[in-house]
Amino acid sequence: MPARPRERPQAPGCCTPVLGPRERARARRDAPGHAALADPVRLAVVRLLARQPELCVCEIQRAFDLGQPTISHHLRILREAGLVGCEKRGLWAYYSLRPAALRRLAESLLEVL
């Protein structure tokens, strides 16, 4: 069993925690979305979806000089981060933005300023 890290004793009035549990939880919640947007291809996909309410995966793939497996990988990361939604229709998958998730990420960045 791994040993628990020791907490350092704090001097009175010194080294008080800067972030409380709520802020740390929010950072853990938002980190996957920020990480997903840190890739240029995924950011471009989000911008592409911002111009259209919904796009077929084949339309997204045509916008890039990348193979289908690579596009699918990027779309999966965006889906897992909750930034895009996907609806299967027959053989095709249609993607759309989740504006509330993007708004939440934007608000978390604005809080830093």
N, C-alpha and C positions, 0 to 999 in steps of 0.2 A: 504494500500500500504506500503510495507516494506521500511524503511528508508535506504538511500544509505550510505554505510560506509564512514566515513570522511577520507579524505586524510590527512596524517600528513604533516605538513610543514617541508621542508628540509632545513637544514643549507647549506650555499654555500660550495660546494666542499665535502659535506658529504652525505652519503647514496644515492648515485646516483644509479639508477636501474642497476642491474647486467645483467639481461636478457631483451632484447628488445622485441617488439611485435612479430617479426618473430620467435625468439627462443621459445617464449611461445606458439605460434601457432604450431610450429613443435612438441613441447613436448605434446601438447594436441592430435595431430594427431598420434604420435607414441605410446602413453601410452597404448591403447588397445592391440596393438601387443605385447608389453613387458609384459603386464599383462597376456595375453593368454599363453605366453611361461613360465610364472612363475609356472605353475602347472606341476608336474612330468609326469603325463599321457600325457598331451598335448605336452610336450617337446619330450617324447618318440614317439608319433605319428609323429611329424615332422621329427625326426631322421629316423623313419621307411620309411616315404615317400621320404626322401632324397636318400634312397638306391634303390627305384623303381620309375620309372617315373609316375606310376599310380597304385592305388590299389582299389579293390572293398571294400566296407564297411565290407563285411563278412571276408575278409582277414585281415583287421585292427582289427576287433573284436577278431579273433582267436589268435592274438599276445598278448592279455591281458586276465587276469582272471577277466573280468568285464562283466556285462550284456549289452545287446544291447542298452537300454535306456541311460545308463551311457556313452557309447562310442558315441552315437548320440549327447549327450549333449556336450561332449568335441569337437567333430567335428564341431558342430554349432558355438561354441565360436571361434574356429580357422577360420571358414568361415567368421564370422562377423568381425573378426580382419583383414581379407583380406590376411591371410597367406596361406590358401589353397583354391583351387577351387573344384567345384563339378559338375559332369555331370551325369544326369540320363539316364540310358539305360534300358528300360523296367522296371522291378521291382527293379533293382539294381542301386546304386549310386557309382560312381567311383571318387576317390579323388586324387588330385595332388597338389604339392607345387606351390606356386607363388614365384619364385626366386627373382623377383624384390622387393617384399615386405620384404622378409627376408634380402636382401642386404641393403635396406633402414634402417632397424632396426639395423643391424650390424654397418653401418656407423654412426648412431646416437650414438651408444655406444662408437665407436672409437674416436669420437669427444670429449668425456669426458676425455680421457687419455691424 
